[in-house]
């Protein structure tokens, strides 16, 4: 996953994912140059799902995800 902002342009690879109480903690891959942790709350998940459901392009992306995945694998 690529993260781009005014502060950084980073390739984020998933590492360990653990639950800490009501929060999901996603750590960057152990080999990552810039160590990161992402804290996801239930409120974050519900907000993301709401946005997904009202965005036609996001819904189409999810529906065609298998096709996009195969196409990306073949292009490498």
C-alpha positions as CSV (number, residue, x, y, z in Angstrom):
1,X,0.0,0.0,0.0
2,X,1.4,3.4,-0.9
3,X,0.8,6.3,1.5
4,X,1.4,9.8,0.1
5,X,1.1,13.0,2.1
6,X,2.9,16.3,2.5
7,X,5.0,14.6,5.2
8,X,6.0,11.4,3.5
9,X,5.7,9.2,0.4
10,X,6.0,5.7,1.9
11,X,5.4,2.1,0.7
12,X,3.6,0.5,3.7
13,X,3.8,-3.3,3.9
14,X,1.6,-5.0,6.5
15,X,3.3,-6.7,9.4
16,X,1.7,-8.0,12.6
17,X,-2.0,-7.2,13.2
18,X,-3.2,-7.5,16.8
19,X,-6.3,-6.4,18.7
20,X,-5.7,-4.1,21.7
21,X,-9.0,-3.8,23.5
22,X,-11.4,-2.2,21.1
23,X,-8.6,-1.1,18.7
24,X,-6.9,-3.0,15.9
25,X,-3.2,-2.3,15.7
26,X,-1.5,-2.8,12.3
27,X,2.3,-2.7,12.4
28,X,4.5,-2.2,9.4
29,X,6.6,-5.1,8.1
30,X,9.7,-5.8,10.3
31,X,11.9,-5.0,7.3
32,X,10.4,-1.6,6.7
33,X,12.7,1.4,6.8
34,X,10.2,3.6,8.4
35,X,8.5,1.7,11.3
36,X,4.8,2.6,11.6
37,X,1.7,1.6,13.5
38,X,-1.8,2.2,12.4
39,X,-4.6,2.3,15.1
40,X,-8.0,1.4,13.8
41,X,-11.1,1.9,15.9
42,X,-14.6,0.6,15.3
43,X,-15.6,4.2,14.5
44,X,-13.0,4.2,11.7
45,X,-14.3,0.9,10.2
46,X,-17.9,2.1,10.2
47,X,-16.9,5.4,8.6
48,X,-14.9,3.5,5.9
49,X,-17.8,1.1,5.2
50,X,-20.3,4.1,4.9
51,X,-17.9,5.8,2.5
52,X,-17.5,2.6,0.5
53,X,-21.3,2.1,0.2
54,X,-21.9,5.6,-1.2
55,X,-19.0,5.6,-3.6
56,X,-19.8,4.0,-7.0
57,X,-16.1,3.8,-8.0
58,X,-15.2,2.2,-4.6
59,X,-18.0,-0.4,-5.0
60,X,-16.9,-1.2,-8.5
61,X,-13.3,-1.6,-7.3
62,X,-14.4,-4.2,-4.7
63,X,-16.6,-6.0,-7.2
64,X,-13.8,-6.2,-9.8
65,X,-11.0,-6.8,-7.3
66,X,-10.3,-10.4,-8.5
67,X,-9.9,-9.1,-12.1
68,X,-7.6,-6.2,-11.0
69,X,-5.5,-8.6,-8.9
70,X,-5.0,-11.1,-11.7
71,X,-4.3,-8.3,-14.2
72,X,-1.7,-6.8,-11.9
73,X,0.0,-10.2,-11.3
74,X,0.2,-10.8,-15.1
75,X,1.7,-7.4,-15.8
76,X,4.7,-8.0,-13.4
